[in-house]
Amino acid sequence: MFIVTIAGFCTAYYFVNVLQAPMRIKRALRLNPVKRIKPFDCVQCLSVWLTVALFFLPVEVSQFLAVAFGAGFIGSKVH
């Protein structure tokens, strides 16, 4: 169950801070840059919803996301 939490946080952190997906979505939809698109622009909000979704998926999905986006999280901190 701990791996689900790690996978949810690392995936959310990568998408919001490293990939900057909320800004790309705002540009693609031509939205106001100041306007929020919750939960996609908030690491805490997105990690909660991802963790809930991962709880109901097979553990292999959580393990893959934890490894893939955990590496992105660690790479952004080390760089």
FILO-631393 format. One record per atom (N, C-alpha, C): residue number from 1; residue in one letter; atom name; x, y, z. Coordinates in pm, whole numbers, plus 32768, in hexadecimal, padded with zeros to 4 digits. Last residue first. Layout:
BEGIN
<num->NUM, residuo->A, atomo->CA, u->X, v->Y, w->Z>
...
// end
This chain:
BEGIN
<num->79, residuo->H, atomo->N, u->879D, v->86BF, w->7C0C>
<num->79, residuo->H, atomo->CA, u->87CD, v->8718, w->7BA3>
<num->79, residuo->H, atomo->C, u->87DF, v->87A0, w->7BDB>
<num->78, residuo->V, atomo->N, u->8719, v->864C, w->7CDF>
<num->78, residuo->V, atomo->CA, u->87A9, v->863E, w->7CD7>
<num->78, residuo->V, atomo->C, u->87E4, v->86A4, w->7C75>
<num->77, residuo->K, atomo->N, u->860A, v->8684, w->7CAD>
<num->77, residuo->K, atomo->CA, u->8647, v->86B1, w->7D2B>
<num->77, residuo->K, atomo->C, u->86DF, v->86AE, w->7D26>
<num->76, residuo->S, atomo->N, u->85DB, v->860C, w->7BBA>
<num->76, residuo->S, atomo->CA, u->85C5, v->869C, w->7BC5>
<num->76, residuo->S, atomo->C, u->8602, v->86D5, w->7C46>
<num->75, residuo->G, atomo->N, u->8614, v->8501, w->7BF8>
<num->75, residuo->G, atomo->CA, u->8666, v->8548, w->7B96>
<num->75, residuo->G, atomo->C, u->8654, v->85DF, w->7B9E>
<num->74, residuo->I, atomo->N, u->8545, v->84C5, w->7CA7>
<num->74, residuo->I, atomo->CA, u->85CE, v->84C6, w->7CDA>
<num->74, residuo->I, atomo->C, u->862A, v->8512, w->7C7A>
<num->73, residuo->F, atomo->N, u->846F, v->84D9, w->7BEE>
<num->73, residuo->F, atomo->CA, u->8471, v->852A, w->7C68>
<num->73, residuo->F, atomo->C, u->84FF, v->8536, w->7C9E>
<num->72, residuo->G, atomo->N, u->84B4, v->8417, w->7B31>
<num->72, residuo->G, atomo->CA, u->84A6, v->84A4, w->7B09>
<num->72, residuo->G, atomo->C, u->84AB, v->8502, w->7B7F>
<num->71, residuo->A, atomo->N, u->84AA, v->8334, w->7BD3>
<num->71, residuo->A, atomo->CA, u->8529, v->835A, w->7B95>
<num->71, residuo->A, atomo->C, u->8525, v->83EC, w->7B66>
<num->70, residuo->G, atomo->N, u->839D, v->8336, w->7C08>
<num->70, residuo->G, atomo->CA, u->83FA, v->8347, w->7C78>
<num->70, residuo->G, atomo->C, u->8483, v->836E, w->7C45>
<num->69, residuo->F, atomo->N, u->8334, v->82F9, w->7B16>
<num->69, residuo->F, atomo->CA, u->832C, v->8384, w->7B40>
<num->69, residuo->F, atomo->C, u->837C, v->839F, w->7BBF>
<num->68, residuo->A, atomo->N, u->8383, v->81E2, w->7B08>
<num->68, residuo->A, atomo->CA, u->8395, v->8240, w->7A99>
<num->68, residuo->A, atomo->C, u->8397, v->82D1, w->7AC9>
<num->67, residuo->V, atomo->N, u->8343, v->8170, w->7C05>
<num->67, residuo->V, atomo->CA, u->83CB, v->8168, w->7BCD>
<num->67, residuo->V, atomo->C, u->83E0, v->81D4, w->7B64>
<num->66, residuo->A, atomo->N, u->8235, v->81B1, w->7C23>
<num->66, residuo->A, atomo->CA, u->8294, v->81D5, w->7C8C>
<num->66, residuo->A, atomo->C, u->8323, v->81D3, w->7C57>
<num->65, residuo->L, atomo->N, u->81C7, v->813E, w->7B3D>
<num->65, residuo->L, atomo->CA, u->81C4, v->81D0, w->7B4E>
<num->65, residuo->L, atomo->C, u->8227, v->81FE, w->7BB8>
<num->64, residuo->F, atomo->N, u->81F7, v->802C, w->7B75>
<num->64, residuo->F, atomo->CA, u->822E, v->806C, w->7AFE>
<num->64, residuo->F, atomo->C, u->8234, v->8103, w->7B0E>
<num->63, residuo->Q, atomo->N, u->8164, v->800B, w->7C63>
<num->63, residuo->Q, atomo->CA, u->81F4, v->7FF4, w->7C62>
<num->63, residuo->Q, atomo->C, u->8236, v->8035, w->7BE9>
<num->62, residuo->S, atomo->N, u->8061, v->803F, w->7C08>
<num->62, residuo->S, atomo->CA, u->809E, v->8094, w->7C6D>
<num->62, residuo->S, atomo->C, u->8135, v->8084, w->7C6F>
<num->61, residuo->V, atomo->N, u->8043, v->7F66, w->7B5A>
<num->61, residuo->V, atomo->CA, u->8038, v->7FEF, w->7B26>
<num->61, residuo->V, atomo->C, u->807B, v->8050, w->7B87>
<num->60, residuo->E, atomo->N, u->8053, v->7E90, w->7C09>
<num->60, residuo->E, atomo->CA, u->80BB, v->7EA0, w->7BA2>
<num->60, residuo->E, atomo->C, u->80B9, v->7F2C, w->7B67>
<num->59, residuo->V, atomo->N, u->7F6D, v->7E8E, w->7C9E>
<num->59, residuo->V, atomo->CA, u->7FE5, v->7EC3, w->7CDD>
<num->59, residuo->V, atomo->C, u->8056, v->7ED7, w->7C77>
<num->58, residuo->P, atomo->N, u->7E47, v->7EFA, w->7BE8>
<num->58, residuo->P, atomo->CA, u->7EA8, v->7E94, w->7C12>
<num->58, residuo->P, atomo->C, u->7F2A, v->7ED3, w->7C45>
<num->57, residuo->L, atomo->N, u->7D78, v->7FFE, w->7C7E>
<num->57, residuo->L, atomo->CA, u->7DBC, v->7FBF, w->7C0D>
<num->57, residuo->L, atomo->C, u->7E1B, v->7F53, w->7C3F>
<num->56, residuo->F, atomo->N, u->7D20, v->807D, w->7D5E>
<num->56, residuo->F, atomo->CA, u->7CC5, v->801C, w->7D20>
<num->56, residuo->F, atomo->C, u->7D02, v->7FD6, w->7CA7>
<num->55, residuo->F, atomo->N, u->7DEE, v->8128, w->7D9C>
<num->55, residuo->F, atomo->CA, u->7DC4, v->80C8, w->7E02>
<num->55, residuo->F, atomo->C, u->7D6E, v->805A, w->7DC5>
<num->54, residuo->L, atomo->N, u->7DFB, v->81DA, w->7CCC>
<num->54, residuo->L, atomo->CA, u->7E5C, v->816C, w->7CD0>
<num->54, residuo->L, atomo->C, u->7E38, v->8102, w->7D37>
<num->53, residuo->A, atomo->N, u->7D30, v->828E, w->7D17>
<num->53, residuo->A, atomo->CA, u->7D22, v->823E, w->7C9D>
<num->53, residuo->A, atomo->C, u->7D80, v->81C6, w->7C9E>
<num->52, residuo->V, atomo->N, u->7DA1, v->82F7, w->7E02>
<num->52, residuo->V, atomo->CA, u->7D1E, v->82B3, w->7E07>
<num->52, residuo->V, atomo->C, u->7D0C, v->825B, w->7D8C>
<num->51, residuo->T, atomo->N, u->7E86, v->8368, w->7D94>
<num->51, residuo->T, atomo->CA, u->7E93, v->82FC, w->7DF5>
<num->51, residuo->T, atomo->C, u->7E10, v->82B0, w->7E04>
<num->50, residuo->L, atomo->N, u->7E18, v->8430, w->7CF3>
<num->50, residuo->L, atomo->CA, u->7E64, v->83C3, w->7CB6>
<num->50, residuo->L, atomo->C, u->7E72, v->834C, w->7D14>
<num->49, residuo->W, atomo->N, u->7DA5, v->84D3, w->7DB8>
<num->49, residuo->W, atomo->CA, u->7D50, v->8492, w->7D56>
<num->49, residuo->W, atomo->C, u->7D98, v->841F, w->7D0F>
<num->48, residuo->V, atomo->N, u->7E90, v->8522, w->7E44>
<num->48, residuo->V, atomo->CA, u->7E21, v->84DF, w->7E89>
<num->48, residuo->V, atomo->C, u->7DCB, v->8493, w->7E25>
<num->47, residuo->S, atomo->N, u->7F25, v->859F, w->7D7D>
<num->47, residuo->S, atomo->CA, u->7F59, v->8525, w->7DBB>
<num->47, residuo->S, atomo->C, u->7EED, v->84DA, w->7E06>
<num->46, residuo->L, atomo->N, u->7E87, v->867E, w->7D42>
<num->46, residuo->L, atomo->CA, u->7E99, v->8616, w->7CDC>
<num->46, residuo->L, atomo->C, u->7ECD, v->8595, w->7D19>
<num->45, residuo->C, atomo->N, u->7EA0, v->8710, w->7E33>
<num->45, residuo->C, atomo->CA, u->7E1C, v->86E5, w->7E01>
<num->45, residuo->C, atomo->C, u->7E2B, v->8670, w->7D9F>
<num->44, residuo->Q, atomo->N, u->7FB7, v->873B, w->7E46>
<num->44, residuo->Q, atomo->CA, u->7F6E, v->86F7, w->7EB1>
<num->44, residuo->Q, atomo->C, u->7EE9, v->86C1, w->7E7F>
<num->43, residuo->V, atomo->N, u->7FF3, v->87C5, w->7D58>
<num->43, residuo->V, atomo->CA, u->8031, v->8743, w->7D73>
<num->43, residuo->V, atomo->C, u->7FE3, v->86F6, w->7DDC>
<num->42, residuo->C, atomo->N, u->7F21, v->885E, w->7C7A>
<num->42, residuo->C, atomo->CA, u->7F41, v->8856, w->7D08>
<num->42, residuo->C, atomo->C, u->7F78, v->87CB, w->7D27>
<num->41, residuo->D, atomo->N, u->7EB1, v->8860, w->7B83>
<num->41, residuo->D, atomo->CA, u->7F1B, v->88C0, w->7B9D>
<num->41, residuo->D, atomo->C, u->7F4A, v->88BF, w->7C2E>
<num->40, residuo->F, atomo->N, u->7DE2, v->87A6, w->7B76>
<num->40, residuo->F, atomo->CA, u->7E59, v->8791, w->7B24>
<num->40, residuo->F, atomo->C, u->7ECA, v->87F2, w->7B3E>
<num->39, residuo->P, atomo->N, u->7CEA, v->87A3, w->7BEA>
<num->39, residuo->P, atomo->CA, u->7D5C, v->8785, w->7C40>
<num->39, residuo->P, atomo->C, u->7DDF, v->877D, w->7BF4>
<num->38, residuo->K, atomo->N, u->7CE0, v->88FB, w->7B93>
<num->38, residuo->K, atomo->CA, u->7CED, v->8895, w->7BFA>
<num->38, residuo->K, atomo->C, u->7CB3, v->8813, w->7BCB>
<num->37, residuo->I, atomo->N, u->7D4D, v->89D5, w->7AF3>
<num->37, residuo->I, atomo->CA, u->7D08, v->8960, w->7ABD>
<num->37, residuo->I, atomo->C, u->7D1D, v->88EC, w->7B1E>
<num->36, residuo->R, atomo->N, u->7D33, v->8B38, w->7B1E>
<num->36, residuo->R, atomo->CA, u->7D5F, v->8AB4, w->7B4B>
<num->36, residuo->R, atomo->C, u->7D0D, v->8A47, w->7B07>
<num->35, residuo->K, atomo->N, u->7DA1, v->8C54, w->7A67>
<num->35, residuo->K, atomo->CA, u->7D33, v->8BFD, w->7A8E>
<num->35, residuo->K, atomo->C, u->7D66, v->8B71, w->7AB0>
<num->34, residuo->V, atomo->N, u->7E80, v->8CCB, w->79FE>
<num->34, residuo->V, atomo->CA, u->7E6A, v->8CD9, w->7A8E>
<num->34, residuo->V, atomo->C, u->7DFE, v->8C7A, w->7ABF>
<num->33, residuo->P, atomo->N, u->7E70, v->8CA3, w->78EC>
<num->33, residuo->P, atomo->CA, u->7EDC, v->8C62, w->7937>
<num->33, residuo->P, atomo->C, u->7ECA, v->8C6A, w->79CE>
<num->32, residuo->N, atomo->N, u->7D3D, v->8C50, w->7859>
<num->32, residuo->N, atomo->CA, u->7D85, v->8CB8, w->78A2>
<num->32, residuo->N, atomo->C, u->7DF2, v->8C75, w->78F6>
<num->31, residuo->L, atomo->N, u->7D5D, v->8B68, w->7746>
<num->31, residuo->L, atomo->CA, u->7D22, v->8B98, w->77C3>
<num->31, residuo->L, atomo->C, u->7D77, v->8C06, w->77FE>
<num->30, residuo->R, atomo->N, u->7D89, v->8AD0, w->765C>
<num->30, residuo->R, atomo->CA, u->7D87, v->8B63, w->765A>
<num->30, residuo->R, atomo->C, u->7D3C, v->8B9D, w->76D2>
<num->29, residuo->L, atomo->N, u->7DBD, v->89C9, w->7660>
<num->29, residuo->L, atomo->CA, u->7D30, v->89F0, w->7665>
<num->29, residuo->L, atomo->C, u->7D1B, v->8A86, w->7663>
<num->28, residuo->A, atomo->N, u->7ED4, v->89D4, w->765B>
<num->28, residuo->A, atomo->CA, u->7E8D, v->898B, w->75F2>
<num->28, residuo->A, atomo->C, u->7DFA, v->89B2, w->75ED>
<num->27, residuo->R, atomo->N, u->7F10, v->8A64, w->7745>
<num->27, residuo->R, atomo->CA, u->7F34, v->8A9A, w->76C1>
<num->27, residuo->R, atomo->C, u->7EE6, v->8A58, w->7652>
<num->26, residuo->K, atomo->N, u->7EAB, v->89B3, w->7806>
<num->26, residuo->K, atomo->CA, u->7E75, v->8A3B, w->77FD>
<num->26, residuo->K, atomo->C, u->7E96, v->8A7A, w->7775>
<num->25, residuo->I, atomo->N, u->7F50, v->88D6, w->77D7>
<num->25, residuo->I, atomo->CA, u->7EBF, v->88C9, w->77C5>
<num->25, residuo->I, atomo->C, u->7E80, v->8953, w->77B5>
<num->24, residuo->R, atomo->N, u->8045, v->8944, w->7820>
<num->24, residuo->R, atomo->CA, u->8031, v->8916, w->7797>
<num->24, residuo->R, atomo->C, u->7F9D, v->8906, w->7776>
<num->23, residuo->M, atomo->N, u->801B, v->8974, w->792F>
<num->23, residuo->M, atomo->CA, u->8035, v->89E5, w->78D6>
<num->23, residuo->M, atomo->C, u->8020, v->89BE, w->7844>
<num->22, residuo->P, atomo->N, u->7FF8, v->8869, w->798E>
<num->22, residuo->P, atomo->CA, u->7F8C, v->88CB, w->7996>
<num->22, residuo->P, atomo->C, u->7FA0, v->8944, w->793A>
<num->21, residuo->A, atomo->N, u->80F8, v->87E9, w->7955>
<num->21, residuo->A, atomo->CA, u->8080, v->87C8, w->7907>
<num->21, residuo->A, atomo->C, u->8010, v->882F, w->7917>
<num->20, residuo->Q, atomo->N, u->8209, v->87F3, w->799B>
<num->20, residuo->Q, atomo->CA, u->81B6, v->886C, w->7999>
<num->20, residuo->Q, atomo->C, u->813C, v->8859, w->7940>
<num->19, residuo->L, atomo->N, u->82C1, v->872E, w->79CE>
<num->19, residuo->L, atomo->CA, u->8286, v->8734, w->7948>
<num->19, residuo->L, atomo->C, u->8237, v->87B5, w->7932>
<num->18, residuo->V, atomo->N, u->82FA, v->8781, w->7ADD>
<num->18, residuo->V, atomo->CA, u->8363, v->8763, w->7A7B>
<num->18, residuo->V, atomo->C, u->832E, v->8772, w->79ED>
<num->17, residuo->N, atomo->N, u->8206, v->87C1, w->7B67>
<num->17, residuo->N, atomo->CA, u->827F, v->8814, w->7B74>
<num->17, residuo->N, atomo->C, u->82E8, v->87FB, w->7B08>
<num->16, residuo->V, atomo->N, u->8132, v->8711, w->7B13>
<num->16, residuo->V, atomo->CA, u->811B, v->879E, w->7B33>
<num->16, residuo->V, atomo->C, u->819B, v->87F0, w->7B2C>
<num->15, residuo->F, atomo->N, u->81A1, v->8614, w->7AD7>
<num->15, residuo->F, atomo->CA, u->8148, v->8656, w->7A78>
<num->15, residuo->F, atomo->C, u->8137, v->86EA, w->7A94>
<num->14, residuo->Y, atomo->N, u->823E, v->85E0, w->7BBE>
<num->14, residuo->Y, atomo->CA, u->827B, v->85E5, w->7B3A>
<num->14, residuo->Y, atomo->C, u->8222, v->8632, w->7AD7>
<num->13, residuo->Y, atomo->N, u->817E, v->85E0, w->7C8A>
<num->13, residuo->Y, atomo->CA, u->81ED, v->8640, w->7C8D>
<num->13, residuo->Y, atomo->C, u->822B, v->864F, w->7C02>
<num->12, residuo->A, atomo->N, u->80DE, v->8505, w->7C3A>
<num->12, residuo->A, atomo->CA, u->80A5, v->858D, w->7C42>
<num->12, residuo->A, atomo->C, u->8114, v->85F5, w->7C3F>
<num->11, residuo->T, atomo->N, u->819A, v->8433, w->7C4E>
<num->11, residuo->T, atomo->CA, u->8158, v->8450, w->7BCF>
<num->11, residuo->T, atomo->C, u->811F, v->84DE, w->7BCE>
<num->10, residuo->C, atomo->N, u->81DC, v->8440, w->7D5E>
<num->10, residuo->C, atomo->CA, u->8244, v->8454, w->7CF9>
<num->10, residuo->C, atomo->C, u->8208, v->8475, w->7C70>
<num->9, residuo->F, atomo->N, u->80DF, v->840C, w->7DDB>
<num->9, residuo->F, atomo->CA, u->8127, v->8489, w->7DF0>
<num->9, residuo->F, atomo->C, u->818B, v->84A4, w->7D80>
<num->8, residuo->G, atomo->N, u->809B, v->830A, w->7D78>
<num->8, residuo->G, atomo->CA, u->8041, v->837C, w->7D69>
<num->8, residuo->G, atomo->C, u->8089, v->8400, w->7D77>
<num->7, residuo->A, atomo->N, u->8179, v->826F, w->7DC8>
<num->7, residuo->A, atomo->CA, u->8159, v->827D, w->7D3A>
<num->7, residuo->A, atomo->C, u->80FE, v->82F6, w->7D22>
<num->6, residuo->I, atomo->N, u->8164, v->8281, w->7EDF>
<num->6, residuo->I, atomo->CA, u->81DB, v->82B4, w->7E9B>
<num->6, residuo->I, atomo->C, u->81BF, v->82CB, w->7E08>
<num->5, residuo->T, atomo->N, u->806C, v->8201, w->7F02>
<num->5, residuo->T, atomo->CA, u->8080, v->828C, w->7F2D>
<num->5, residuo->T, atomo->C, u->80F8, v->82CA, w->7EE8>
<num->4, residuo->V, atomo->N, u->80A7, v->8103, w->7EA2>
<num->4, residuo->V, atomo->CA, u->803C, v->8151, w->7E63>
<num->4, residuo->V, atomo->C, u->804B, v->81E5, w->7E85>
<num->3, residuo->I, atomo->N, u->8164, v->80A9, w->7F55>
<num->3, residuo->I, atomo->CA, u->818E, v->80C2, w->7ECC>
<num->3, residuo->I, atomo->C, u->8125, v->8114, w->7E80>
<num->2, residuo->F, atomo->N, u->80CE, v->8074, w->8037>
<num->2, residuo->F, atomo->CA, u->8129, v->80E6, w->803A>
<num->2, residuo->F, atomo->C, u->8156, v->810C, w->7FAD>
<num->1, residuo->M, atomo->N, u->8052, v->7F89, w->8000>
<num->1, residuo->M, atomo->CA, u->8000, v->8000, w->8000>
<num->1, residuo->M, atomo->C, u->8057, v->807F, w->8000>
// end
